Amino acid sequence: MSDPIEKGPNRFPDEVGLREKRKLRAEKHRPQGVWFGLGMFGIVGWSVSVPTVVFVFLGIWIDLKWPGPYSWTLMLLVIGLIVGCLNAWFWVNRERKAINEEREDGLR
């Protein structure tokens, strides 16, 4: 990648402006601590576990109401796990995109 600051007589004001943007962004977004990381793990965990548990309870209810040769509990357990993993993947992907966009905006 090339340096965003052009070479020439107007280099000094551009360089000062770029450094000021970086400084303001650094002050606005302080480094996250250990608790922030643990909170992220908790959010991802909840986004997987809640749909899984809901689908399992739905499967148990269906099995008790209408018994049959197939276990709805096991089928809905797998479906709930897939839905929960997709939910976590979409959430993490959205956060990653926001971080990348913020980094790109900071370099302009």
PAKOL-63837 format. One record per residue (C-alpha): residue in three letters; x, y, z. Coordinates in nm, 4 decimals. Example, Ala and Ser with C-alpha at 12.3 -4.5 7.8 and 13.67 -1.06 7.14 Angstrom:
SITE   res         xx         yy         zz
SITE   ala     1.2300    -0.4500     0.7800
SITE   ser     1.3670    -0.1060     0.7140
end
This chain:
SITE   res         xx         yy         zz
SITE   met     0.0000     0.0000     0.0000
SITE   ser     0.1159     0.3510    -0.0664
SITE   asp     0.1507     0.6246     0.1905
SITE   pro    -0.1729     0.8301     0.2047
SITE   ile     0.0293     1.1494     0.2489
SITE   glu     0.1327     1.3036    -0.0800
SITE   lys     0.4832     1.4329    -0.1355
SITE   gly     0.5112     1.8043    -0.2015
SITE   pro     0.4777     2.1488    -0.0478
SITE   asn     0.1481     2.0674     0.1342
SITE   arg     0.2890     1.7616     0.3048
SITE   phe     0.3186     1.9057     0.6561
SITE   pro    -0.0521     2.0020     0.7054
SITE   asp    -0.1638     1.6656     0.5651
SITE   glu     0.0700     1.4771     0.7945
SITE   val    -0.0436     1.6750     1.0991
SITE   gly    -0.4072     1.6144     1.0069
SITE   leu    -0.3527     1.2412     0.9644
SITE   arg    -0.1721     1.2112     1.2972
SITE   glu    -0.4477     1.4083     1.4690
SITE   lys    -0.7116     1.1722     1.3270
SITE   arg    -0.5158     0.8731     1.4532
SITE   lys    -0.4759     1.0295     1.7975
SITE   leu    -0.8465     1.1105     1.8278
SITE   arg    -0.9416     0.7612     1.7136
SITE   ala    -0.7023     0.6063     1.9662
SITE   glu    -0.8507     0.8164     2.2470
SITE   lys    -1.2046     0.7269     2.1417
SITE   his    -1.1379     0.3539     2.1176
SITE   arg    -0.9374     0.2541     2.4203
SITE   pro    -0.7850    -0.0948     2.4233
SITE   gln    -1.0310    -0.3532     2.5469
SITE   gly    -0.9439    -0.5487     2.8569
SITE   val    -0.9822    -0.9066     2.9661
SITE   trp    -1.3432    -0.8563     3.0725
SITE   phe    -1.4365    -0.7380     2.7240
SITE   gly    -1.2916    -1.0591     2.5747
SITE   leu    -1.4747    -1.2744     2.8272
SITE   gly    -1.7949    -1.0861     2.7503
SITE   met    -1.7494    -1.1608     2.3803
SITE   phe    -1.7115    -1.5312     2.4554
SITE   gly    -2.0267    -1.5099     2.6661
SITE   ile    -2.2266    -1.3460     2.3890
SITE   val    -2.1169    -1.6068     2.1362
SITE   gly    -2.1946    -1.8845     2.3836
SITE   trp    -2.5414    -1.7508     2.4559
SITE   ser    -2.6152    -1.7023     2.0871
SITE   val    -2.5487    -2.0744     2.0346
SITE   ser    -2.6978    -2.2170     2.3531
SITE   val    -3.0319    -2.0314     2.3618
SITE   pro    -3.1617    -2.1531     2.0224
SITE   thr    -3.0342    -2.5035     2.0995
SITE   val    -3.2192    -2.5204     2.4312
SITE   val    -3.5379    -2.3722     2.2822
SITE   phe    -3.5389    -2.6293     2.0005
SITE   val    -3.4711    -2.9140     2.2469
SITE   phe    -3.7674    -2.8119     2.4637
SITE   leu    -3.9834    -2.7878     2.1520
SITE   gly    -3.8698    -3.1389     2.0546
SITE   ile    -3.9503    -3.2770     2.4012
SITE   trp    -4.2949    -3.1184     2.3867
SITE   ile    -4.3640    -3.2675     2.0414
SITE   asp    -4.2405    -3.6115     2.1555
SITE   leu    -4.4708    -3.6015     2.4598
SITE   lys    -4.7747    -3.4761     2.2675
SITE   trp    -4.7404    -3.6945     1.9569
SITE   pro    -4.5158    -3.9957     2.0175
SITE   gly    -4.3835    -4.1524     1.7005
SITE   pro    -4.1036    -4.3640     1.5608
SITE   tyr    -3.8679    -4.0651     1.5290
SITE   ser    -3.7191    -3.8589     1.8074
SITE   trp    -3.8116    -3.4965     1.7516
SITE   thr    -3.5907    -3.4022     2.0439
SITE   leu    -3.2767    -3.5250     1.8690
SITE   met    -3.3738    -3.3789     1.5316
SITE   leu    -3.4525    -3.0396     1.6793
SITE   leu    -3.1352    -3.0523     1.8904
SITE   val    -2.9298    -3.0698     1.5716
SITE   ile    -3.1405    -2.8010     1.4029
SITE   gly    -3.1111    -2.5747     1.7090
SITE   leu    -2.7356    -2.6216     1.7166
SITE   ile    -2.7092    -2.5311     1.3472
SITE   val    -2.9306    -2.2235     1.3942
SITE   gly    -2.7245    -2.1163     1.6968
SITE   cys    -2.3941    -2.1570     1.5126
SITE   leu    -2.5254    -1.9581     1.2156
SITE   asn    -2.6458    -1.6901     1.4557
SITE   ala    -2.3006    -1.6670     1.6185
SITE   trp    -2.1266    -1.6683     1.2806
SITE   phe    -2.3420    -1.3812     1.1487
SITE   trp    -2.2841    -1.1793     1.4676
SITE   val    -1.9049    -1.2297     1.4641
SITE   asn    -1.8906    -1.1559     1.0906
SITE   arg    -2.0819    -0.8299     1.1399
SITE   glu    -1.8432    -0.7222     1.4175
SITE   arg    -1.5417    -0.8088     1.2011
SITE   lys    -1.6762    -0.5971     0.9150
SITE   ala    -1.7351    -0.3033     1.1498
SITE   ile    -1.3778    -0.3262     1.2793
SITE   asn    -1.2353    -0.3414     0.9264
SITE   glu    -1.4432    -0.0422     0.8123
SITE   glu    -1.3290     0.1557     1.1151
SITE   arg    -0.9655     0.0773     1.0375
SITE   glu    -1.0095     0.1838     0.6759
SITE   asp    -1.1788     0.5084     0.7785
SITE   gly    -0.8919     0.5827     1.0151
SITE   leu    -0.6377     0.5604     0.7364
SITE   arg    -0.8157     0.8126     0.5170
end
